[in-house]
């Protein structure tokens, strides 16, 4: 068992996740070798200062290296909001690639000012902004190399009582992404860890967290293979029961990072 597998296995056991043999084999998969364009993009002085101030906690070098993004790729940033990762992805994929910044209408309203500043003056010309309901989202078949959900997958299960967020269907979105990904394409999911148990939407509503096993279940049902987990954003002092916006834990939540792949055949 290599060091990566040992670390991930220890992390899973600490959280009480089941470790069947098939998952142990998947965890043995190494992360891709990070393309040099990732470091170049992060160091680019053209990035907003507010983005660069977040780098030490977000660890984009490890996250994007784990994703395996490289020049020329077509990537979708799901619920991209203000676009911290959209900008990095755009700089990495370059002129030969494209990034789709997808938001549904509530996300777009929430991040309206950040979106306006991010794309002012066509400063990221290889980003295509798409704002639509999930039902109206159209993605060309086999057109994407990768997609990411950064602290947003749990929102697919959010059901606020005030109706400010429309009911969303994880099954529908994953079906659309499965069709849009090329064979061998990957999806990265980074989110706040919730303890196992409880009704998913109730946990999300109270804590804005999600049980990692729910995410794994959703993707495997949609036809994706669980490939690997990263421990880049593990924070063992988080007990998984505090709302992520609580000042005591905000910015220091325990986060899982999973990589799923659409089978090549």
C-alpha positions as CSV (number, residue, x, y, z in Angstrom):
1,X,0.0,0.0,0.0
2,X,1.6,3.3,-1.0
3,X,1.6,6.5,1.1
4,X,-1.4,8.1,-0.8
5,X,-3.5,5.0,-0.3
6,X,-2.5,4.8,3.4
7,X,-3.5,8.4,4.0
8,X,-6.8,8.2,2.2
9,X,-7.6,4.9,3.9
10,X,-6.9,6.4,7.4
11,X,-9.0,9.4,6.5
12,X,-11.9,7.2,5.5
13,X,-11.7,5.0,8.6
14,X,-11.6,8.1,10.8
15,X,-14.9,9.2,9.3
16,X,-16.4,5.8,9.6
17,X,-16.8,5.3,5.9
18,X,-17.1,1.7,4.6
19,X,-14.1,0.4,2.8
20,X,-15.1,-2.5,0.5
21,X,-12.4,-4.1,-1.6
22,X,-13.5,-2.4,-4.8
23,X,-13.0,1.0,-3.1
24,X,-9.6,0.1,-1.8
25,X,-8.5,-0.7,-5.3
26,X,-9.8,2.6,-6.6
27,X,-8.0,4.5,-3.9
28,X,-4.7,3.1,-5.1
29,X,-5.0,5.2,-8.3
30,X,-2.4,8.0,-8.2
31,X,-3.2,11.6,-9.0
32,X,-2.1,12.8,-12.4
33,X,1.2,14.6,-12.7
34,X,0.2,18.3,-12.4
35,X,0.7,20.2,-15.6
36,X,3.2,23.1,-15.3
37,X,0.4,25.4,-16.6
38,X,-1.3,25.1,-13.2
39,X,1.5,26.7,-11.3
40,X,1.8,29.4,-14.0
41,X,-1.9,30.2,-13.8
42,X,-1.8,30.5,-10.0
43,X,1.3,32.8,-10.1
44,X,-0.2,35.0,-12.8
45,X,-0.2,38.6,-11.6
46,X,-3.3,39.3,-13.7
47,X,-5.5,37.4,-11.2
48,X,-7.5,39.5,-8.8
49,X,-5.9,40.2,-5.5
50,X,-8.9,38.8,-3.6
51,X,-8.4,35.5,-5.4
52,X,-4.7,35.3,-4.6
53,X,-5.5,35.9,-0.9
54,X,-7.6,32.7,-0.8
55,X,-5.0,30.5,-2.3
56,X,-3.4,29.4,0.9
57,X,-6.6,27.9,2.2
58,X,-8.1,26.8,-1.0
59,X,-4.9,25.0,-2.2
60,X,-5.7,25.3,-5.9
61,X,-2.4,23.7,-6.9
62,X,-3.4,20.5,-5.2
63,X,-7.0,20.5,-6.3
64,X,-6.4,21.3,-10.0
65,X,-3.4,18.9,-10.1
66,X,-5.7,16.2,-8.7
67,X,-8.3,17.0,-11.4
68,X,-5.6,16.7,-14.1
69,X,-6.6,19.8,-16.0
70,X,-4.2,20.8,-18.9
71,X,-4.1,23.2,-21.9
72,X,-6.6,22.7,-24.6
73,X,-9.3,21.0,-22.4
74,X,-13.0,21.7,-22.4
75,X,-14.1,22.1,-18.7
76,X,-17.4,22.9,-17.0
77,X,-17.4,24.7,-13.6
78,X,-20.7,23.7,-12.1
79,X,-22.3,26.4,-10.0
80,X,-19.3,28.6,-10.6
81,X,-20.7,31.6,-8.7
82,X,-18.1,34.4,-8.6
83,X,-15.6,32.3,-10.6
84,X,-12.5,31.8,-8.5
85,X,-11.9,28.4,-10.1
86,X,-13.3,29.5,-13.4
87,X,-10.5,32.0,-13.8
88,X,-7.8,29.5,-13.0
89,X,-9.3,27.0,-15.3
90,X,-9.5,29.5,-18.1
91,X,-5.8,30.4,-17.7
92,X,-4.8,26.8,-17.7
93,X,-6.7,25.5,-20.7
94,X,-5.6,28.6,-22.7
95,X,-6.7,29.8,-26.1
96,X,-7.2,26.2,-27.4
97,X,-9.6,25.3,-24.6
98,X,-12.9,26.6,-23.1
99,X,-14.5,26.8,-19.7
100,X,-18.2,26.7,-19.3
101,X,-19.2,28.7,-16.2
102,X,-22.6,27.3,-15.3
103,X,-24.9,28.9,-12.8
104,X,-28.6,28.5,-12.2
105,X,-30.6,31.7,-11.7
106,X,-30.3,31.8,-7.9
107,X,-26.6,31.3,-8.0
108,X,-26.3,34.0,-10.6
109,X,-28.3,36.4,-8.5
110,X,-26.3,35.6,-5.4
111,X,-22.9,36.2,-7.2
112,X,-24.1,39.0,-9.5
113,X,-21.5,41.6,-8.5
114,X,-18.6,39.0,-8.5
115,X,-19.7,37.8,-11.9
116,X,-19.8,41.3,-13.3
117,X,-16.3,42.1,-12.1
118,X,-14.9,38.7,-13.2
119,X,-15.8,39.1,-16.8
120,X,-15.7,42.8,-17.3
121,X,-14.1,43.9,-20.5
122,X,-14.0,40.4,-21.8
123,X,-11.0,39.7,-19.6
124,X,-11.6,35.9,-19.9
125,X,-12.5,35.4,-23.5
126,X,-12.3,31.6,-23.4
127,X,-15.1,31.4,-20.7
128,X,-18.6,30.8,-21.8
129,X,-21.2,31.8,-19.2
130,X,-24.3,29.7,-19.1
131,X,-27.2,30.6,-16.8
132,X,-30.2,28.4,-16.9
133,X,-32.4,26.1,-14.9
134,X,-31.1,22.6,-14.6
135,X,-33.9,21.4,-16.8
136,X,-33.0,23.8,-19.6
137,X,-29.3,23.2,-19.4
138,X,-28.0,22.0,-22.7
139,X,-24.5,20.5,-23.2
140,X,-23.2,19.0,-26.4
141,X,-22.7,15.2,-26.3
142,X,-19.1,14.1,-25.6
143,X,-17.8,17.6,-25.6
144,X,-16.2,17.9,-22.1
145,X,-12.9,16.6,-20.8
146,X,-13.7,17.5,-17.2
147,X,-16.1,19.2,-14.8
148,X,-15.8,20.4,-11.2
149,X,-18.1,21.0,-8.2
150,X,-16.4,23.1,-5.6
151,X,-18.4,23.4,-2.4
152,X,-21.6,23.3,-4.4
153,X,-22.8,19.7,-4.9
154,X,-24.6,19.8,-1.6
155,X,-26.9,22.5,-3.0
156,X,-28.5,20.0,-5.3
157,X,-30.1,18.7,-2.1
158,X,-30.9,22.1,-0.6
159,X,-34.7,22.6,0.1
160,X,-35.0,25.9,1.9
161,X,-38.5,26.6,3.4
162,X,-38.7,30.1,1.9
163,X,-38.5,28.6,-1.7
164,X,-35.4,30.8,-2.6
165,X,-33.8,27.7,-4.2
166,X,-35.7,25.7,-6.7
167,X,-35.8,21.9,-6.1
168,X,-33.0,20.4,-8.1
169,X,-32.5,16.8,-9.2
170,X,-29.0,15.4,-8.8
171,X,-29.9,12.5,-11.0
172,X,-30.8,14.8,-13.9
173,X,-27.6,16.8,-13.7
174,X,-25.4,13.8,-13.5
175,X,-27.1,12.2,-16.4
176,X,-26.5,15.4,-18.5
177,X,-22.8,15.5,-17.4
178,X,-22.4,11.8,-18.2
179,X,-23.6,12.4,-21.7
180,X,-21.5,15.6,-22.1
181,X,-18.3,14.0,-21.0
182,X,-16.0,12.3,-23.4
183,X,-15.1,8.7,-22.6
184,X,-12.5,8.8,-19.9
185,X,-13.5,12.3,-18.8
186,X,-13.4,13.2,-15.1
187,X,-15.4,15.1,-12.5
188,X,-14.0,16.5,-9.3
189,X,-16.2,17.1,-6.3
190,X,-15.0,19.1,-3.3
191,X,-17.5,19.7,-0.5
192,X,-17.9,20.0,3.3
193,X,-18.0,16.7,5.2
194,X,-21.2,15.8,7.1
195,X,-21.4,13.0,9.5
196,X,-23.3,9.9,8.2
197,X,-27.0,9.6,8.9
198,X,-30.0,11.8,8.7
199,X,-32.1,12.9,5.8
200,X,-29.8,14.4,3.2
201,X,-31.8,17.6,2.5
202,X,-32.3,18.3,6.2
203,X,-28.6,18.0,6.9
204,X,-27.8,20.3,4.0
205,X,-30.4,22.8,5.1
206,X,-29.0,22.9,8.7
207,X,-25.3,22.6,8.0
208,X,-24.6,23.1,4.2
209,X,-22.7,19.9,4.4
210,X,-23.1,16.5,2.8
211,X,-22.2,12.9,3.7
212,X,-19.4,11.9,1.2
213,X,-21.0,8.5,0.8
214,X,-24.1,10.1,-0.7
215,X,-22.0,11.8,-3.4
216,X,-20.2,8.5,-4.1
217,X,-23.5,6.7,-4.4
218,X,-25.0,9.3,-6.7
219,X,-22.1,9.2,-9.1
220,X,-21.8,5.4,-9.2
221,X,-25.6,5.2,-9.9
222,X,-25.1,7.6,-12.8
223,X,-22.5,5.4,-14.4
224,X,-19.3,7.0,-13.1
225,X,-16.4,5.1,-11.6
226,X,-15.0,6.4,-8.3
227,X,-11.3,6.8,-9.0
228,X,-9.5,8.4,-6.1
229,X,-9.8,10.8,-3.1
230,X,-7.4,13.6,-2.0
231,X,-6.6,14.6,1.5
232,X,-5.6,18.1,0.5
233,X,-8.4,19.8,2.6
234,X,-8.7,17.4,5.5
235,X,-9.2,19.4,8.8
236,X,-9.5,16.8,11.6
237,X,-10.5,19.4,14.3
238,X,-13.9,19.8,12.5
239,X,-16.5,17.5,14.1
240,X,-18.9,17.7,11.1
241,X,-21.8,19.0,13.1
242,X,-21.4,22.8,12.8
243,X,-22.9,25.0,10.1
244,X,-20.1,25.9,7.7
245,X,-20.9,29.6,8.0
246,X,-20.3,29.6,11.8
247,X,-17.3,31.9,12.5
248,X,-15.8,29.2,14.6
249,X,-15.3,26.9,11.7
250,X,-15.7,29.0,8.5
251,X,-12.8,28.5,6.2
252,X,-11.6,25.5,8.3
253,X,-14.2,22.9,7.5
254,X,-13.2,19.3,6.8
255,X,-13.6,18.8,3.1
256,X,-13.5,15.7,0.9
257,X,-12.2,15.8,-2.6
258,X,-13.3,13.0,-4.9
259,X,-12.4,12.2,-8.5
260,X,-14.9,10.3,-10.7
261,X,-14.3,9.1,-14.2
262,X,-16.6,8.2,-17.1
263,X,-15.5,4.7,-18.3
264,X,-13.6,4.7,-21.5
265,X,-15.7,1.9,-22.9
